[in-house]
Amino acid sequence: MFKQLANYLTKRKDKDAWTKALKDSNIRMQLVEQVNSVLLNEYIEDDEITITITSFMDNHIFAELSDLLEKLIF
């Protein structure tokens, strides 16, 4: 379920949808893990990555963002 949600949010490129999804602390960590999987293992357009990173920053998910950026770069 979380992988489909991560894929949907990434493809939709809607910051408001990201904010709603990331507000729920019960699902945040599982969603973030699946976002890592989606961004690293599937073809993603540059603007999808940009919106995802911006949404992480807007929702103050800095540690997870740092991990994601590290994986994307290396």
mmCIF file of the N, C-alpha and C atoms, coordinates in Angstrom:
data_MODEL
# 
_entry.id   MODEL 
# 
loop_
_atom_site.group_PDB 
_atom_site.id 
_atom_site.type_symbol 
_atom_site.label_atom_id 
_atom_site.label_alt_id 
_atom_site.label_comp_id 
_atom_site.label_asym_id 
_atom_site.label_entity_id 
_atom_site.label_seq_id 
_atom_site.pdbx_PDB_ins_code 
_atom_site.Cartn_x 
_atom_site.Cartn_y 
_atom_site.Cartn_z 
_atom_site.occupancy 
_atom_site.B_iso_or_equiv 
_atom_site.pdbx_formal_charge 
_atom_site.auth_seq_id 
_atom_site.auth_comp_id 
_atom_site.auth_asym_id 
_atom_site.auth_atom_id 
_atom_site.pdbx_PDB_model_num 
ATOM 1   N N  . MET A 1 1  ? 0.813  -1.188 0.000   1.00 0.00 ? 1  MET A N  1 
ATOM 2   C CA . MET A 1 1  ? 0.000  0.000  0.000   1.00 0.00 ? 1  MET A CA 1 
ATOM 3   C C  . MET A 1 1  ? 0.866  1.265  0.000   1.00 0.00 ? 1  MET A C  1 
ATOM 4   N N  . PHE A 1 2  ? 1.926  1.282  0.797   1.00 0.00 ? 2  PHE A N  1 
ATOM 5   C CA . PHE A 1 2  ? 2.753  2.481  0.892   1.00 0.00 ? 2  PHE A CA 1 
ATOM 6   C C  . PHE A 1 2  ? 3.554  2.721  -0.379  1.00 0.00 ? 2  PHE A C  1 
ATOM 7   N N  . LYS A 1 3  ? 3.944  1.646  -1.057  1.00 0.00 ? 3  LYS A N  1 
ATOM 8   C CA . LYS A 1 3  ? 4.667  1.817  -2.308  1.00 0.00 ? 3  LYS A CA 1 
ATOM 9   C C  . LYS A 1 3  ? 3.759  2.454  -3.358  1.00 0.00 ? 3  LYS A C  1 
ATOM 10  N N  . GLN A 1 4  ? 2.505  2.024  -3.406  1.00 0.00 ? 4  GLN A N  1 
ATOM 11  C CA . GLN A 1 4  ? 1.569  2.615  -4.353  1.00 0.00 ? 4  GLN A CA 1 
ATOM 12  C C  . GLN A 1 4  ? 1.322  4.091  -4.015  1.00 0.00 ? 4  GLN A C  1 
ATOM 13  N N  . LEU A 1 5  ? 1.216  4.397  -2.725  1.00 0.00 ? 5  LEU A N  1 
ATOM 14  C CA . LEU A 1 5  ? 1.020  5.779  -2.300  1.00 0.00 ? 5  LEU A CA 1 
ATOM 15  C C  . LEU A 1 5  ? 2.238  6.624  -2.663  1.00 0.00 ? 5  LEU A C  1 
ATOM 16  N N  . ALA A 1 6  ? 3.417  6.101  -2.417  1.00 0.00 ? 6  ALA A N  1 
ATOM 17  C CA . ALA A 1 6  ? 4.648  6.824  -2.763  1.00 0.00 ? 6  ALA A CA 1 
ATOM 18  C C  . ALA A 1 6  ? 4.719  7.076  -4.268  1.00 0.00 ? 6  ALA A C  1 
ATOM 19  N N  . ASN A 1 7  ? 4.393  6.067  -5.034  1.00 0.00 ? 7  ASN A N  1 
ATOM 20  C CA . ASN A 1 7  ? 4.410  6.199  -6.488  1.00 0.00 ? 7  ASN A CA 1 
ATOM 21  C C  . ASN A 1 7  ? 3.369  7.221  -6.955  1.00 0.00 ? 7  ASN A C  1 
ATOM 22  N N  . TYR A 1 8  ? 2.179  7.159  -6.389  1.00 0.00 ? 8  TYR A N  1 
ATOM 23  C CA . TYR A 1 8  ? 1.118  8.095  -6.734  1.00 0.00 ? 8  TYR A CA 1 
ATOM 24  C C  . TYR A 1 8  ? 1.519  9.534  -6.424  1.00 0.00 ? 8  TYR A C  1 
ATOM 25  N N  . LEU A 1 9  ? 2.020  9.757  -5.216  1.00 0.00 ? 9  LEU A N  1 
ATOM 26  C CA . LEU A 1 9  ? 2.411  11.112 -4.822  1.00 0.00 ? 9  LEU A CA 1 
ATOM 27  C C  . LEU A 1 9  ? 3.545  11.636 -5.690  1.00 0.00 ? 9  LEU A C  1 
ATOM 28  N N  . THR A 1 10 ? 4.487  10.776 -6.012  1.00 0.00 ? 10 THR A N  1 
ATOM 29  C CA . THR A 1 10 ? 5.614  11.181 -6.838  1.00 0.00 ? 10 THR A CA 1 
ATOM 30  C C  . THR A 1 10 ? 5.151  11.564 -8.237  1.00 0.00 ? 10 THR A C  1 
ATOM 31  N N  . LYS A 1 11 ? 4.300  10.749 -8.819  1.00 0.00 ? 11 LYS A N  1 
ATOM 32  C CA . LYS A 1 11 ? 3.819  11.012 -10.180 1.00 0.00 ? 11 LYS A CA 1 
ATOM 33  C C  . LYS A 1 11 ? 2.857  12.203 -10.234 1.00 0.00 ? 11 LYS A C  1 
ATOM 34  N N  . ARG A 1 12 ? 2.074  12.394 -9.183  1.00 0.00 ? 12 ARG A N  1 
ATOM 35  C CA . ARG A 1 12 ? 1.078  13.472 -9.163  1.00 0.00 ? 12 ARG A CA 1 
ATOM 36  C C  . ARG A 1 12 ? 1.717  14.851 -9.083  1.00 0.00 ? 12 ARG A C  1 
ATOM 37  N N  . LYS A 1 13 ? 2.843  14.946 -8.390  1.00 0.00 ? 13 LYS A N  1 
ATOM 38  C CA . LYS A 1 13 ? 3.597  16.200 -8.267  1.00 0.00 ? 13 LYS A CA 1 
ATOM 39  C C  . LYS A 1 13 ? 2.758  17.313 -7.629  1.00 0.00 ? 13 LYS A C  1 
ATOM 40  N N  . ASP A 1 14 ? 2.059  16.974 -6.572  1.00 0.00 ? 14 ASP A N  1 
ATOM 41  C CA . ASP A 1 14 ? 1.179  17.918 -5.881  1.00 0.00 ? 14 ASP A CA 1 
ATOM 42  C C  . ASP A 1 14 ? 1.677  18.105 -4.450  1.00 0.00 ? 14 ASP A C  1 
ATOM 43  N N  . LYS A 1 15 ? 2.213  19.291 -4.159  1.00 0.00 ? 15 LYS A N  1 
ATOM 44  C CA . LYS A 1 15 ? 2.775  19.548 -2.829  1.00 0.00 ? 15 LYS A CA 1 
ATOM 45  C C  . LYS A 1 15 ? 1.722  19.467 -1.734  1.00 0.00 ? 15 LYS A C  1 
ATOM 46  N N  . ASP A 1 16 ? 0.487  19.854 -2.031  1.00 0.00 ? 16 ASP A N  1 
ATOM 47  C CA . ASP A 1 16 ? -0.582 19.763 -1.025  1.00 0.00 ? 16 ASP A CA 1 
ATOM 48  C C  . ASP A 1 16 ? -0.881 18.305 -0.670  1.00 0.00 ? 16 ASP A C  1 
ATOM 49  N N  . ALA A 1 17 ? -0.883 17.448 -1.672  1.00 0.00 ? 17 ALA A N  1 
ATOM 50  C CA . ALA A 1 17 ? -1.108 16.017 -1.415  1.00 0.00 ? 17 ALA A CA 1 
ATOM 51  C C  . ALA A 1 17 ? 0.032  15.448 -0.571  1.00 0.00 ? 17 ALA A C  1 
ATOM 52  N N  . TRP A 1 18 ? 1.262  15.871 -0.871  1.00 0.00 ? 18 TRP A N  1 
ATOM 53  C CA . TRP A 1 18 ? 2.406  15.433 -0.068  1.00 0.00 ? 18 TRP A CA 1 
ATOM 54  C C  . TRP A 1 18 ? 2.244  15.873 1.387   1.00 0.00 ? 18 TRP A C  1 
ATOM 55  N N  . THR A 1 19 ? 1.845  17.117 1.583   1.00 0.00 ? 19 THR A N  1 
ATOM 56  C CA . THR A 1 19 ? 1.683  17.643 2.936   1.00 0.00 ? 19 THR A CA 1 
ATOM 57  C C  . THR A 1 19 ? 0.644  16.842 3.713   1.00 0.00 ? 19 THR A C  1 
ATOM 58  N N  . LYS A 1 20 ? -0.469 16.544 3.078   1.00 0.00 ? 20 LYS A N  1 
ATOM 59  C CA . LYS A 1 20 ? -1.511 15.756 3.737   1.00 0.00 ? 20 LYS A CA 1 
ATOM 60  C C  . LYS A 1 20 ? -1.003 14.370 4.101   1.00 0.00 ? 20 LYS A C  1 
ATOM 61  N N  . ALA A 1 21 ? -0.285 13.745 3.201   1.00 0.00 ? 21 ALA A N  1 
ATOM 62  C CA . ALA A 1 21 ? 0.211  12.393 3.458   1.00 0.00 ? 21 ALA A CA 1 
ATOM 63  C C  . ALA A 1 21 ? 1.289  12.374 4.537   1.00 0.00 ? 21 ALA A C  1 
ATOM 64  N N  . LEU A 1 22 ? 2.160  13.375 4.538   1.00 0.00 ? 22 LEU A N  1 
ATOM 65  C CA . LEU A 1 22 ? 3.274  13.388 5.482   1.00 0.00 ? 22 LEU A CA 1 
ATOM 66  C C  . LEU A 1 22 ? 2.882  13.885 6.875   1.00 0.00 ? 22 LEU A C  1 
ATOM 67  N N  . LYS A 1 23 ? 1.703  14.481 7.004   1.00 0.00 ? 23 LYS A N  1 
ATOM 68  C CA . LYS A 1 23 ? 1.255  14.941 8.319   1.00 0.00 ? 23 LYS A CA 1 
ATOM 69  C C  . LYS A 1 23 ? 0.959  13.782 9.266   1.00 0.00 ? 23 LYS A C  1 
ATOM 70  N N  . ASP A 1 24 ? 0.526  12.669 8.723   1.00 0.00 ? 24 ASP A N  1 
ATOM 71  C CA . ASP A 1 24 ? 0.149  11.512 9.542   1.00 0.00 ? 24 ASP A CA 1 
ATOM 72  C C  . ASP A 1 24 ? 1.411  10.788 10.009  1.00 0.00 ? 24 ASP A C  1 
ATOM 73  N N  . SER A 1 25 ? 1.786  11.012 11.256  1.00 0.00 ? 25 SER A N  1 
ATOM 74  C CA . SER A 1 25 ? 3.021  10.426 11.777  1.00 0.00 ? 25 SER A CA 1 
ATOM 75  C C  . SER A 1 25 ? 2.967  8.905  11.831  1.00 0.00 ? 25 SER A C  1 
ATOM 76  N N  . ASN A 1 26 ? 1.774  8.322  11.811  1.00 0.00 ? 26 ASN A N  1 
ATOM 77  C CA . ASN A 1 26 ? 1.646  6.866  11.853  1.00 0.00 ? 26 ASN A CA 1 
ATOM 78  C C  . ASN A 1 26 ? 2.126  6.213  10.563  1.00 0.00 ? 26 ASN A C  1 
ATOM 79  N N  . ILE A 1 27 ? 2.007  6.913  9.463   1.00 0.00 ? 27 ILE A N  1 
ATOM 80  C CA . ILE A 1 27 ? 2.420  6.323  8.193   1.00 0.00 ? 27 ILE A CA 1 
ATOM 81  C C  . ILE A 1 27 ? 3.675  6.970  7.612   1.00 0.00 ? 27 ILE A C  1 
ATOM 82  N N  . ARG A 1 28 ? 4.128  8.072  8.195   1.00 0.00 ? 28 ARG A N  1 
ATOM 83  C CA . ARG A 1 28 ? 5.229  8.841  7.611   1.00 0.00 ? 28 ARG A CA 1 
ATOM 84  C C  . ARG A 1 28 ? 6.470  8.000  7.337   1.00 0.00 ? 28 ARG A C  1 
ATOM 85  N N  . MET A 1 29 ? 6.929  7.249  8.314   1.00 0.00 ? 29 MET A N  1 
ATOM 86  C CA . MET A 1 29 ? 8.180  6.505  8.141   1.00 0.00 ? 29 MET A CA 1 
ATOM 87  C C  . MET A 1 29 ? 8.057  5.439  7.055   1.00 0.00 ? 29 MET A C  1 
ATOM 88  N N  . GLN A 1 30 ? 6.933  4.732  7.034   1.00 0.00 ? 30 GLN A N  1 
ATOM 89  C CA . GLN A 1 30 ? 6.752  3.706  6.003   1.00 0.00 ? 30 GLN A CA 1 
ATOM 90  C C  . GLN A 1 30 ? 6.657  4.344  4.619   1.00 0.00 ? 30 GLN A C  1 
ATOM 91  N N  . LEU A 1 31 ? 5.990  5.481  4.551   1.00 0.00 ? 31 LEU A N  1 
ATOM 92  C CA . LEU A 1 31 ? 5.879  6.192  3.281   1.00 0.00 ? 31 LEU A CA 1 
ATOM 93  C C  . LEU A 1 31 ? 7.252  6.673  2.817   1.00 0.00 ? 31 LEU A C  1 
ATOM 94  N N  . VAL A 1 32 ? 8.028  7.245  3.721   1.00 0.00 ? 32 VAL A N  1 
ATOM 95  C CA . VAL A 1 32 ? 9.364  7.740  3.369   1.00 0.00 ? 32 VAL A CA 1 
ATOM 96  C C  . VAL A 1 32 ? 10.250 6.593  2.873   1.00 0.00 ? 32 VAL A C  1 
ATOM 97  N N  . GLU A 1 33 ? 10.187 5.444  3.513   1.00 0.00 ? 33 GLU A N  1 
ATOM 98  C CA . GLU A 1 33 ? 10.961 4.283  3.062   1.00 0.00 ? 33 GLU A CA 1 
ATOM 99  C C  . GLU A 1 33 ? 10.585 3.892  1.636   1.00 0.00 ? 33 GLU A C  1 
ATOM 100 N N  . GLN A 1 34 ? 9.311  3.930  1.344   1.00 0.00 ? 34 GLN A N  1 
ATOM 101 C CA . GLN A 1 34 ? 8.868  3.556  0.002   1.00 0.00 ? 34 GLN A CA 1 
ATOM 102 C C  . GLN A 1 34 ? 9.200  4.633  -1.023  1.00 0.00 ? 34 GLN A C  1 
ATOM 103 N N  . VAL A 1 35 ? 9.214  5.881  -0.604  1.00 0.00 ? 35 VAL A N  1 
ATOM 104 C CA . VAL A 1 35 ? 9.637  6.953  -1.508  1.00 0.00 ? 35 VAL A CA 1 
ATOM 105 C C  . VAL A 1 35 ? 11.079 6.709  -1.925  1.00 0.00 ? 35 VAL A C  1 
ATOM 106 N N  . ASN A 1 36 ? 11.913 6.335  -0.970  1.00 0.00 ? 36 ASN A N  1 
ATOM 107 C CA . ASN A 1 36 ? 13.299 6.000  -1.303  1.00 0.00 ? 36 ASN A CA 1 
ATOM 108 C C  . ASN A 1 36 ? 13.346 4.915  -2.368  1.00 0.00 ? 36 ASN A C  1 
ATOM 109 N N  . SER A 1 37 ? 12.543 3.896  -2.196  1.00 0.00 ? 37 SER A N  1 
ATOM 110 C CA . SER A 1 37 ? 12.503 2.784  -3.140  1.00 0.00 ? 37 SER A CA 1 
ATOM 111 C C  . SER A 1 37 ? 12.031 3.245  -4.518  1.00 0.00 ? 37 SER A C  1 
ATOM 112 N N  . VAL A 1 38 ? 10.969 4.022  -4.546  1.00 0.00 ? 38 VAL A N  1 
ATOM 113 C CA . VAL A 1 38 ? 10.421 4.496  -5.820  1.00 0.00 ? 38 VAL A CA 1 
ATOM 114 C C  . VAL A 1 38 ? 11.429 5.381  -6.548  1.00 0.00 ? 38 VAL A C  1 
ATOM 115 N N  . LEU A 1 39 ? 12.027 6.328  -5.834  1.00 0.00 ? 39 LEU A N  1 
ATOM 116 C CA . LEU A 1 39 ? 12.953 7.259  -6.476  1.00 0.00 ? 39 LEU A CA 1 
ATOM 117 C C  . LEU A 1 39 ? 14.238 6.584  -6.933  1.00 0.00 ? 39 LEU A C  1 
ATOM 118 N N  . LEU A 1 40 ? 14.647 5.552  -6.237  1.00 0.00 ? 40 LEU A N  1 
ATOM 119 C CA . LEU A 1 40 ? 15.909 4.906  -6.573  1.00 0.00 ? 40 LEU A CA 1 
ATOM 120 C C  . LEU A 1 40 ? 15.765 3.781  -7.585  1.00 0.00 ? 40 LEU A C  1 
ATOM 121 N N  . ASN A 1 41 ? 14.582 3.164  -7.668  1.00 0.00 ? 41 ASN A N  1 
ATOM 122 C CA . ASN A 1 41 ? 14.438 1.964  -8.480  1.00 0.00 ? 41 ASN A CA 1 
ATOM 123 C C  . ASN A 1 41 ? 13.567 2.125  -9.718  1.00 0.00 ? 41 ASN A C  1 
ATOM 124 N N  . GLU A 1 42 ? 12.927 3.247  -9.869  1.00 0.00 ? 42 GLU A N  1 
ATOM 125 C CA . GLU A 1 42 ? 12.051 3.449  -11.010 1.00 0.00 ? 42 GLU A CA 1 
ATOM 126 C C  . GLU A 1 42 ? 12.474 4.711  -11.749 1.00 0.00 ? 42 GLU A C  1 
ATOM 127 N N  . TYR A 1 43 ? 12.127 4.774  -13.013 1.00 0.00 ? 43 TYR A N  1 
ATOM 128 C CA . TYR A 1 43 ? 12.435 5.972  -13.785 1.00 0.00 ? 43 TYR A CA 1 
ATOM 129 C C  . TYR A 1 43 ? 11.579 7.121  -13.274 1.00 0.00 ? 43 TYR A C  1 
ATOM 130 N N  . ILE A 1 44 ? 12.231 8.168  -12.865 1.00 0.00 ? 44 ILE A N  1 
ATOM 131 C CA . ILE A 1 44 ? 11.556 9.326  -12.314 1.00 0.00 ? 44 ILE A CA 1 
ATOM 132 C C  . ILE A 1 44 ? 12.051 10.567 -13.056 1.00 0.00 ? 44 ILE A C  1 
ATOM 133 N N  . GLU A 1 45 ? 11.127 11.449 -13.390 1.00 0.00 ? 45 GLU A N  1 
ATOM 134 C CA . GLU A 1 45 ? 11.489 12.696 -14.052 1.00 0.00 ? 45 GLU A CA 1 
ATOM 135 C C  . GLU A 1 45 ? 12.065 13.679 -13.040 1.00 0.00 ? 45 GLU A C  1 
ATOM 136 N N  . ASP A 1 46 ? 12.854 14.612 -13.531 1.00 0.00 ? 46 ASP A N  1 
ATOM 137 C CA . ASP A 1 46 ? 13.499 15.595 -12.658 1.00 0.00 ? 46 ASP A CA 1 
ATOM 138 C C  . ASP A 1 46 ? 12.505 16.382 -11.817 1.00 0.00 ? 46 ASP A C  1 
ATOM 139 N N  . ASP A 1 47 ? 11.382 16.779 -12.417 1.00 0.00 ? 47 ASP A N  1 
ATOM 140 C CA . ASP A 1 47 ? 10.423 17.578 -11.656 1.00 0.00 ? 47 ASP A CA 1 
ATOM 141 C C  . ASP A 1 47 ? 9.740  16.753 -10.566 1.00 0.00 ? 47 ASP A C  1 
ATOM 142 N N  . GLU A 1 48 ? 9.622  15.444 -10.756 1.00 0.00 ? 48 GLU A N  1 
ATOM 143 C CA . GLU A 1 48 ? 9.074  14.581 -9.707  1.00 0.00 ? 48 GLU A CA 1 
ATOM 144 C C  . GLU A 1 48 ? 10.014 14.538 -8.506  1.00 0.00 ? 48 GLU A C  1 
ATOM 145 N N  . ILE A 1 49 ? 11.293 14.462 -8.776  1.00 0.00 ? 49 ILE A N  1 
ATOM 146 C CA . ILE A 1 49 ? 12.286 14.470 -7.703  1.00 0.00 ? 49 ILE A CA 1 
ATOM 147 C C  . ILE A 1 49 ? 12.279 15.827 -6.998  1.00 0.00 ? 49 ILE A C  1 
ATOM 148 N N  . THR A 1 50 ? 12.214 16.896 -7.762  1.00 0.00 ? 50 THR A N  1 
ATOM 149 C CA . THR A 1 50 ? 12.212 18.236 -7.191  1.00 0.00 ? 50 THR A CA 1 
ATOM 150 C C  . THR A 1 50 ? 11.026 18.453 -6.262  1.00 0.00 ? 50 THR A C  1 
ATOM 151 N N  . ILE A 1 51 ? 9.838  18.071 -6.685  1.00 0.00 ? 51 ILE A N  1 
ATOM 152 C CA . ILE A 1 51 ? 8.642  18.234 -5.852  1.00 0.00 ? 51 ILE A CA 1 
ATOM 153 C C  . ILE A 1 51 ? 8.750  17.377 -4.592  1.00 0.00 ? 51 ILE A C  1 
ATOM 154 N N  . THR A 1 52 ? 9.256  16.168 -4.731  1.00 0.00 ? 52 THR A N  1 
ATOM 155 C CA . THR A 1 52 ? 9.413  15.283 -3.572  1.00 0.00 ? 52 THR A CA 1 
ATOM 156 C C  . THR A 1 52 ? 10.372 15.893 -2.559  1.00 0.00 ? 52 THR A C  1 
ATOM 157 N N  . ILE A 1 53 ? 11.511 16.358 -3.012  1.00 0.00 ? 53 ILE A N  1 
ATOM 158 C CA . ILE A 1 53 ? 12.510 16.958 -2.118  1.00 0.00 ? 53 ILE A CA 1 
ATOM 159 C C  . ILE A 1 53 ? 11.950 18.218 -1.458  1.00 0.00 ? 53 ILE A C  1 
ATOM 160 N N  . THR A 1 54 ? 11.285 19.051 -2.234  1.00 0.00 ? 54 THR A N  1 
ATOM 161 C CA . THR A 1 54 ? 10.679 20.262 -1.681  1.00 0.00 ? 54 THR A CA 1 
ATOM 162 C C  . THR A 1 54 ? 9.628  19.930 -0.630  1.00 0.00 ? 54 THR A C  1 
ATOM 163 N N  . SER A 1 55 ? 8.854  18.900 -0.880  1.00 0.00 ? 55 SER A N  1 
ATOM 164 C CA . SER A 1 55 ? 7.820  18.487 0.078   1.00 0.00 ? 55 SER A CA 1 
ATOM 165 C C  . SER A 1 55 ? 8.438  17.988 1.372   1.00 0.00 ? 55 SER A C  1 
ATOM 166 N N  . PHE A 1 56 ? 9.525  17.252 1.282   1.00 0.00 ? 56 PHE A N  1 
ATOM 167 C CA . PHE A 1 56 ? 10.230 16.809 2.488   1.00 0.00 ? 56 PHE A CA 1 
ATOM 168 C C  . PHE A 1 56 ? 10.716 18.025 3.276   1.00 0.00 ? 56 PHE A C  1 
ATOM 169 N N  . MET A 1 57 ? 11.291 19.018 2.578   1.00 0.00 ? 57 MET A N  1 
ATOM 170 C CA . MET A 1 57 ? 11.787 20.213 3.256   1.00 0.00 ? 57 MET A CA 1 
ATOM 171 C C  . MET A 1 57 ? 10.640 20.991 3.888   1.00 0.00 ? 57 MET A C  1 
ATOM 172 N N  . ASP A 1 58 ? 9.552  21.157 3.160   1.00 0.00 ? 58 ASP A N  1 
ATOM 173 C CA . ASP A 1 58 ? 8.398  21.904 3.672   1.00 0.00 ? 58 ASP A CA 1 
ATOM 174 C C  . ASP A 1 58 ? 7.797  21.259 4.913   1.00 0.00 ? 58 ASP A C  1 
ATOM 175 N N  . ASN A 1 59 ? 7.927  19.934 5.017   1.00 0.00 ? 59 ASN A N  1 
ATOM 176 C CA . ASN A 1 59 ? 7.347  19.202 6.148   1.00 0.00 ? 59 ASN A CA 1 
ATOM 177 C C  . ASN A 1 59 ? 8.392  18.858 7.213   1.00 0.00 ? 59 ASN A C  1 
ATOM 178 N N  . HIS A 1 60 ? 9.562  19.490 7.110   1.00 0.00 ? 60 HIS A N  1 
ATOM 179 C CA . HIS A 1 60 ? 10.627 19.367 8.115   1.00 0.00 ? 60 HIS A CA 1 
ATOM 180 C C  . HIS A 1 60 ? 11.043 17.919 8.351   1.00 0.00 ? 60 HIS A C  1 
ATOM 181 N N  . ILE A 1 61 ? 11.225 17.190 7.264   1.00 0.00 ? 61 ILE A N  1 
ATOM 182 C CA . ILE A 1 61 ? 11.688 15.802 7.351   1.00 0.00 ? 61 ILE A CA 1 
ATOM 183 C C  . ILE A 1 61 ? 13.136 15.792 6.863   1.00 0.00 ? 61 ILE A C  1 
ATOM 184 N N  . PHE A 1 62 ? 13.990 16.441 7.624   1.00 0.00 ? 62 PHE A N  1 
ATOM 185 C CA . PHE A 1 62 ? 15.356 16.689 7.174   1.00 0.00 ? 62 PHE A CA 1 
ATOM 186 C C  . PHE A 1 62 ? 16.267 15.470 7.254   1.00 0.00 ? 62 PHE A C  1 
ATOM 187 N N  . ALA A 1 63 ? 16.152 14.678 8.288   1.00 0.00 ? 63 ALA A N  1 
ATOM 188 C CA . ALA A 1 63 ? 17.025 13.495 8.410   1.00 0.00 ? 63 ALA A CA 1 
ATOM 189 C C  . ALA A 1 63 ? 16.745 12.523 7.271   1.00 0.00 ? 63 ALA A C  1 
ATOM 190 N N  . GLU A 1 64 ? 15.470 12.282 7.006   1.00 0.00 ? 64 GLU A N  1 
ATOM 191 C CA . GLU A 1 64 ? 15.098 11.377 5.929   1.00 0.00 ? 64 GLU A CA 1 
ATOM 192 C C  . GLU A 1 64 ? 15.464 11.966 4.569   1.00 0.00 ? 64 GLU A C  1 
ATOM 193 N N  . LEU A 1 65 ? 15.342 13.282 4.436   1.00 0.00 ? 65 LEU A N  1 
ATOM 194 C CA . LEU A 1 65 ? 15.738 13.946 3.198   1.00 0.00 ? 65 LEU A CA 1 
ATOM 195 C C  . LEU A 1 65 ? 17.231 13.787 2.966   1.00 0.00 ? 65 LEU A C  1 
ATOM 196 N N  . SER A 1 66 ? 18.000 13.944 4.007   1.00 0.00 ? 66 SER A N  1 
ATOM 197 C CA . SER A 1 66 ? 19.447 13.769 3.894   1.00 0.00 ? 66 SER A CA 1 
ATOM 198 C C  . SER A 1 66 ? 19.797 12.362 3.424   1.00 0.00 ? 66 SER A C  1 
ATOM 199 N N  . ASP A 1 67 ? 19.138 11.367 3.991   1.00 0.00 ? 67 ASP A N  1 
ATOM 200 C CA . ASP A 1 67 ? 19.363 9.975  3.576   1.00 0.00 ? 67 ASP A CA 1 
ATOM 201 C C  . ASP A 1 67 ? 18.999 9.780  2.119   1.00 0.00 ? 67 ASP A C  1 
ATOM 202 N N  . LEU A 1 68 ? 17.860 10.342 1.713   1.00 0.00 ? 68 LEU A N  1 
ATOM 203 C CA . LEU A 1 68 ? 17.401 10.218 0.335   1.00 0.00 ? 68 LEU A CA 1 
ATOM 204 C C  . LEU A 1 68 ? 18.389 10.864 -0.636  1.00 0.00 ? 68 LEU A C  1 
ATOM 205 N N  . LEU A 1 69 ? 18.830 12.074 -0.324  1.00 0.00 ? 69 LEU A N  1 
ATOM 206 C CA . LEU A 1 69 ? 19.775 12.774 -1.200  1.00 0.00 ? 69 LEU A CA 1 
ATOM 207 C C  . LEU A 1 69 ? 21.095 12.018 -1.305  1.00 0.00 ? 69 LEU A C  1 
ATOM 208 N N  . GLU A 1 70 ? 21.533 11.464 -0.196  1.00 0.00 ? 70 GLU A N  1 
ATOM 209 C CA . GLU A 1 70 ? 22.762 10.685 -0.203  1.00 0.00 ? 70 GLU A CA 1 
ATOM 210 C C  . GLU A 1 70 ? 22.640 9.498  -1.141  1.00 0.00 ? 70 GLU A C  1 
ATOM 211 N N  . LYS A 1 71 ? 21.501 8.811  -1.100  1.00 0.00 ? 71 LYS A N  1 
ATOM 212 C CA . LYS A 1 71 ? 21.276 7.649  -1.954  1.00 0.00 ? 71 LYS A CA 1 
ATOM 213 C C  . LYS A 1 71 ? 21.154 8.060  -3.425  1.00 0.00 ? 71 LYS A C  1 
ATOM 214 N N  . LEU A 1 72 ? 20.528 9.201  -3.676  1.00 0.00 ? 72 LEU A N  1 
ATOM 215 C CA . LEU A 1 72 ? 20.386 9.668  -5.056  1.00 0.00 ? 72 LEU A CA 1 
ATOM 216 C C  . LEU A 1 72 ? 21.722 10.066 -5.667  1.00 0.00 ? 72 LEU A C  1 
ATOM 217 N N  . ILE A 1 73 ? 22.569 10.677 -4.846  1.00 0.00 ? 73 ILE A N  1 
ATOM 218 C CA . ILE A 1 73 ? 23.852 11.164 -5.354  1.00 0.00 ? 73 ILE A CA 1 
ATOM 219 C C  . ILE A 1 73 ? 24.861 10.042 -5.541  1.00 0.00 ? 73 ILE A C  1 
ATOM 220 N N  . PHE A 1 74 ? 24.885 9.122  -4.592  1.00 0.00 ? 74 PHE A N  1 
ATOM 221 C CA . PHE A 1 74 ? 25.882 8.053  -4.666  1.00 0.00 ? 74 PHE A CA 1 
ATOM 222 C C  . PHE A 1 74 ? 25.215 6.829  -5.161  1.00 0.00 ? 74 PHE A C  1 
# 
